Amino acid sequence: MLIRSAATELLRQLVTLSSPSGLETEAAAYLIDWLAAFGFKAYVDEVGNAVGQRGDGARHILLLGHIDTFPGTLPVRQEGNWLTGRGTVDAKGALAAFAVAATMAELAPDWRITVVGAVQEESATSLGARHILKHWPAPDYCVIGEPSSWQRITLGYKGRLLADLHWVAPFVHSAGQARLPAEQAVDLWNHIVAHCDAFNDGRTAAFERLEPSLRHIATRDQGAYAAVDMSLAFRLPLDLAPETLGQRLQAICSQAGVCQTPDDDASGLALTISGAEVAFRANKNTPLVRAFLAAIRQQGGQARFVLKSGTSDMNVVGPAWQIPIVAYGPGDSALDHTPYERINLDEYWQAILVLQSVLNILQRGDI
């Protein structure tokens, strides 16, 4: 069994190696060297994913984490049982826990366990997960590496849609009645919020609601005109497809009349849609979920289920594979993407022991 200090050192080294989306090479190389030292068949695949496979049985457990992080750096330091640094929570804590647990677990002859540190999960492309989805057959079980705390099991994530809007509008005199370009932008945002409010009427659960956010808004003077830019993000419930919302946004923009440009300026409004992900909720009644419930109880915890408002690689592989799947990992997801990202090393170790038990239970089939 790996000692706890070795597990902590793996996480510390992974966090020390900066790996924002698109720049994961050094961290991926470190992870595969670590896995290879413990007998895994380890390699970096065509798109940069760090892959380590233990065993060669027909039955397959995939531990799909991501090795990239949100942009920006934080000082890496340990104070007592707390390790601070970019990626400690989102989501190198889960990835390192996957690697250690897969090393410590039993390995039955008819099974194989694969650990993946996928690339570009944070960039809204999920390049690594999409590559696996395209080239790998569905595993028997899949665990997505995301923070949930060691006692919580994530069953679902909301969908996502990103929208960028650009238009050119003529200035008007501020003493007049017509709306200035910046005011038109605010009006359009209010139209969109009102549409979301109407959609959400009677929906009290957060997982069922359409949630808009205004990520960026700006105007730039261009003589007698102003260029307007807006960036929006939407979190979608299960019953709203990204394509449907995109069509509704197009209709709202057309109805709002924000691009009343003169005949000699036909620039109009450009609406660009990206980052589409469907919402996904996994089945609770599966051997994988039962294995997690048993393993968390074995460690003295009380398991709880959670549905997340963000997205993860579960949104990519879950709808396509339709297999037993959950997301799991140590850490407080409220610290994702913040300057305060840190993980409790006691919780990190607890999650490793839970994952080790889950792997053993699944292979024994005693659930």
C-alpha atoms as one frame of an Amber mdcrd trajectory, in Angstrom:
protein
   0.000   0.000   0.000   1.236   3.477  -0.817   1.921   5.479   2.278   0.020
   8.701   2.738   3.095  10.902   2.344   3.690   9.499  -1.160   0.112  10.283
  -2.116   0.514  13.847  -0.830   3.750  14.262  -2.769   2.077  13.171  -6.021
  -0.605  15.830  -5.586   1.910  18.494  -4.586   4.042  17.826  -7.671   1.048
  17.846 -10.018  -0.131  21.149  -8.569   3.355  22.652  -8.772   3.455  21.889
 -12.514   1.265  24.587 -14.047  -1.119  23.172 -16.668  -3.798  25.589 -17.864
  -5.804  24.327 -20.833  -3.559  23.831 -23.830  -0.363  23.723 -21.752  -0.655
  20.339 -20.034   2.464  18.654 -21.471   4.765  18.857 -18.449   2.151  17.725
 -15.927   1.023  14.884 -18.212   4.617  13.674 -18.563   5.049  13.654 -14.788
   1.845  11.685 -14.260   2.671   8.977 -16.794   6.161   8.581 -15.334   4.587
   8.133 -11.905   2.074   5.575 -13.179   4.726   3.684 -15.141   6.827   3.383
 -11.978   3.908   1.480 -10.401   3.505  -0.961 -13.261   0.913   0.804 -15.403
   1.089   0.846 -19.167   1.420   4.613 -19.359   1.535   6.972 -22.328   0.437
  10.319 -23.697  -2.119   9.865 -26.474  -2.587  11.779 -29.735  -4.268  14.813
 -28.166  -2.135  14.989 -25.016  -4.180  12.948 -22.529  -2.129  11.218 -19.842
  -3.257   7.562 -19.858  -2.308   4.769 -17.459  -3.751   1.255 -17.699  -3.376
  -1.490 -15.134  -4.350  -5.009 -16.194  -5.685  -6.260 -19.518  -8.999  -7.903
 -18.671 -12.109  -7.605 -20.793 -14.034  -5.728 -18.099 -13.071  -2.096 -17.698
 -13.268   0.626 -15.046 -12.386   4.098 -16.337 -11.313   6.832 -13.938 -11.596
   9.937 -16.110 -10.072  13.024 -14.548  -8.666  16.150 -16.159  -5.135  17.452
 -15.863  -5.722  20.995 -17.072  -6.685  23.805 -14.725  -8.399  27.150 -14.766
  -5.986  29.927 -15.875  -3.834  31.730 -13.375  -1.352  30.622 -10.766  -1.477
  30.427  -6.995   1.466  29.950  -4.645   1.832  26.274  -3.761   2.210  25.895
  -0.025   1.233  23.486   2.730   0.016  24.741   6.079  -0.852  21.884   8.409
  -3.306  19.620   6.585  -4.097  22.211   3.909  -2.438  22.312   0.488  -2.979
  25.514  -1.491  -2.449  25.871  -5.226  -4.199  26.043  -8.589  -5.726  22.644
  -9.304  -5.747  21.295  -5.751  -9.544  21.173  -5.959 -10.327  21.497  -9.674
  -9.359  18.866 -10.342  -5.867  17.502  -9.699  -7.003  16.407  -6.255  -9.434
  13.955  -7.857  -6.922  12.925 -10.539  -4.175  12.198  -8.029  -6.675  10.284
  -5.871  -7.575   8.206  -8.950  -3.922   7.358  -9.596  -3.167   6.395  -5.991
  -6.381   4.375  -5.521  -5.843   2.501  -8.793  -2.349   1.610  -7.610  -3.561
   0.406  -4.205  -6.632  -1.539  -5.391  -6.827  -5.246  -6.000  -6.768  -6.335
  -9.642  -8.875  -9.332 -10.663  -7.726 -11.334 -13.721 -10.707 -10.372 -15.892
 -10.494  -6.623 -15.157  -8.484  -3.575 -16.137  -8.408  -0.133 -14.553  -7.547
   2.968 -16.565  -6.654   6.393 -15.186  -6.896   9.324 -17.602  -5.775  12.905
 -17.078  -7.759  14.507 -19.907  -6.785  17.792 -21.536  -8.751  20.988 -22.150
 -11.744  20.273 -19.928 -11.579  23.844 -18.654 -11.471  25.361 -22.141 -15.089
  24.396 -22.971 -13.833  22.097 -25.753 -13.312  18.945 -23.627 -10.823  17.858
 -26.290  -9.461  14.994 -24.206 -12.826  13.491 -23.296 -14.134  13.840 -26.849
 -11.081  12.014 -28.172 -11.724   9.130 -25.774 -15.401   9.079 -26.669 -14.541
   8.832 -30.355 -11.816   6.196 -30.131 -12.595   4.032 -27.080 -15.441   1.572
 -26.547 -17.647   2.331 -23.580 -16.226   0.984 -20.304 -18.285  -1.031 -17.840
 -18.065   1.767 -15.257 -16.838   5.356 -15.342 -15.957   7.787 -12.563 -15.430
  11.429 -13.524 -12.849  13.270 -11.436 -14.444  16.413  -9.992 -14.616  17.799
  -6.453 -17.664  16.869  -4.437 -16.212  16.258  -0.940 -15.325  12.710   0.023
 -18.850  11.946   1.282 -20.816  13.205  -1.732 -21.576  11.476  -5.029 -22.367
  13.676  -8.026 -25.099  12.255 -10.261 -25.577  15.035 -12.784 -24.563  18.321
 -14.331 -26.599  21.008 -16.003 -26.085  21.766 -19.670 -24.339  24.825 -21.051
 -24.521  27.307 -23.899 -22.244  30.283 -24.575 -23.325  33.207 -26.742 -21.325
  36.139 -28.101 -23.194  39.098 -29.591 -21.806  41.951 -31.651 -23.524  44.811
 -33.431 -22.941  48.378 -34.539 -25.483  51.052 -33.622 -25.628  54.791 -34.352
 -25.155  57.267 -31.556 -28.047  59.562 -30.678 -28.025  62.753 -28.677 -28.285
  62.024 -24.977 -31.008  64.655 -24.685 -33.186  62.802 -27.185 -35.677  59.988
 -26.715 -33.845  57.250 -28.655 -31.813  54.686 -26.772 -28.016  54.936 -26.767
 -26.070  51.828 -27.879 -25.041  50.978 -24.310 -28.661  51.315 -23.201 -29.741
  49.049 -26.044 -27.312  46.435 -24.738 -28.816  46.652 -21.265 -32.306  46.408
 -22.761 -31.341  43.270 -24.675 -29.895  41.693 -21.532 -33.128  42.482 -19.685
 -35.158  40.846 -22.486 -33.039  37.707 -22.133 -33.388  37.646 -18.341 -37.154
  38.055 -18.697 -37.277  35.093 -21.082 -35.371  32.956 -18.571 -37.644  34.092
 -15.743 -40.688  33.060 -17.767 -39.146  29.678 -18.525 -38.414  29.169 -14.820
 -41.940  29.988 -13.643 -42.959  27.215 -11.247 -39.502  25.595 -11.258 -38.090
  25.705  -7.740 -35.251  23.167  -7.950 -31.967  24.698  -9.142 -31.286  21.733
 -11.450 -34.545  22.445 -13.295 -33.939  26.145 -13.943 -32.431  28.036 -16.885
 -29.761  30.293 -15.419 -28.269  33.171 -17.481 -25.091  35.079 -16.668 -23.585
  38.187 -18.233 -19.862  37.535 -18.630 -18.862  40.659 -20.565 -20.443  43.831
 -21.905 -18.690  46.737 -23.606 -19.149  49.472 -26.171 -16.448  51.035 -28.346
 -16.832  54.421 -29.990 -16.506  54.422 -33.774 -17.236  57.999 -34.785 -20.991
  58.412 -35.097 -21.476  54.735 -34.231 -20.672  52.412 -31.355 -19.671  48.763
 -31.534 -21.399  46.691 -28.871 -20.060  43.381 -27.554 -21.765  41.046 -25.106
 -20.789  37.584 -23.890 -23.421  35.440 -22.182 -23.445  32.029 -20.569 -26.415
  29.815 -19.794 -26.821  26.786 -17.543 -29.492  24.498 -18.954 -31.882  21.984
 -17.352 -32.485  18.481 -18.662 -35.510  19.444 -20.744 -33.876  22.271 -22.710
 -31.530  21.407 -25.579 -28.747  23.890 -26.408 -29.991  24.101 -30.002 -33.456
  25.124 -28.821 -32.083  27.872 -26.623 -29.902  29.101 -29.470 -32.971  29.491
 -31.667 -34.802  31.350 -28.912 -31.876  33.734 -28.457 -31.892  34.469 -32.167
 -35.602  35.293 -31.984 -35.131  37.522 -28.926 -32.358  39.445 -30.651 -34.483
  39.925 -33.767 -37.477  41.117 -31.757 -35.450  43.468 -29.555 -34.554  45.709
 -32.497 -31.146  46.614 -31.112 -29.521  47.052 -34.547 -31.457  49.879 -36.102
 -28.605  50.915 -38.402 -29.158  53.215 -41.364 -29.415  51.799 -44.867 -25.770
  52.522 -45.643 -24.637  50.382 -42.677 -26.002  46.872 -42.883 -23.739  45.301
 -40.295 -26.653  44.029 -38.212 -26.289  41.796 -35.164 -23.979  38.792 -35.189
 -24.862  36.027 -32.726 -22.214  33.332 -32.263 -23.098  30.192 -30.318 -20.463
  27.914 -28.763 -19.771  25.587 -25.839 -22.985  23.607 -26.228 -23.363  20.744
 -23.753 -26.556  18.861 -22.949 -27.555  18.394 -19.330 -27.104  14.892 -17.956
 -28.311  12.995 -14.916 -27.057   9.491 -14.152 -29.089   6.577 -12.866 -28.893
   6.230  -9.087 -29.725   2.505  -9.009 -26.488   0.997 -10.352 -23.712  -1.234
  -8.995 -21.349   1.750  -9.195 -23.512   3.922  -6.957 -24.020   1.053  -4.527
 -20.260   0.516  -4.406 -19.734   4.168  -3.489 -22.420   4.035  -0.817 -20.790
   0.987   0.740 -17.266   2.406   0.487 -18.196   5.738   2.082 -19.911   3.868
   4.935 -16.794   1.734   5.383 -14.808   4.922   5.976 -17.284   6.166   8.567
 -19.016   8.648   6.315 -22.638   9.329   5.460 -23.069   9.422   1.693 -25.127
  12.132   0.011 -26.054  12.789  -3.594 -25.603  16.080  -5.409 -26.569  17.606
  -8.756 -24.220  20.329 -10.000 -25.054  23.549 -11.811 -21.778  23.532 -13.759
 -20.563  21.154 -16.449 -17.904  18.459 -16.606 -16.705  15.699 -18.893 -19.728
  13.732 -17.671 -21.770  15.908 -20.036 -19.611  14.613 -22.902 -19.417  10.863
 -22.266 -22.508  10.233 -20.128 -25.223  10.752 -22.776 -23.265   8.784 -25.375
 -22.215   5.790 -23.289 -25.308   5.326 -21.108 -23.341   3.257 -18.572 -23.120
   3.435 -14.775 -21.330   6.721 -14.159 -20.805   9.219 -11.329 -18.485  12.118
 -10.581 -16.409  11.996  -7.425 -13.406  13.640  -5.856 -12.147  15.433  -2.759
 -12.396  19.162  -2.259 -14.915  21.967  -1.960 -16.187  22.921  -5.422 -17.048
  26.409  -4.132 -13.285  27.065  -4.341 -13.103  26.213  -8.072 -11.663  29.051
 -10.188 -11.033  31.248  -7.136  -7.882  32.740  -5.591  -8.579  30.615  -2.501
  -8.265  27.137  -4.011  -6.969  24.657  -1.435  -7.631  21.107  -0.310  -7.656
  19.391   3.059  -5.194  16.504   2.900  -7.194  14.431   5.384 -10.142  14.605
   2.987  -7.869  13.800   0.044  -6.709  10.625   1.797 -10.265   9.678   2.755
 -11.289   9.955  -0.901  -8.396   7.692  -1.909  -9.545   5.024   0.548 -13.132
   5.315  -0.716 -11.991   4.930  -4.325  -9.810   1.958  -3.451 -12.803   0.252
  -1.841 -15.039   1.079  -4.810 -12.580  -0.529  -7.229 -12.326  -3.644  -5.051
 -16.115  -3.933  -4.594 -16.813  -3.589  -8.314 -14.304  -6.258  -9.240 -15.592
  -8.674  -6.618 -19.151  -8.062  -7.724 -20.444  -8.323  -4.148 -23.031  -5.536
  -4.435
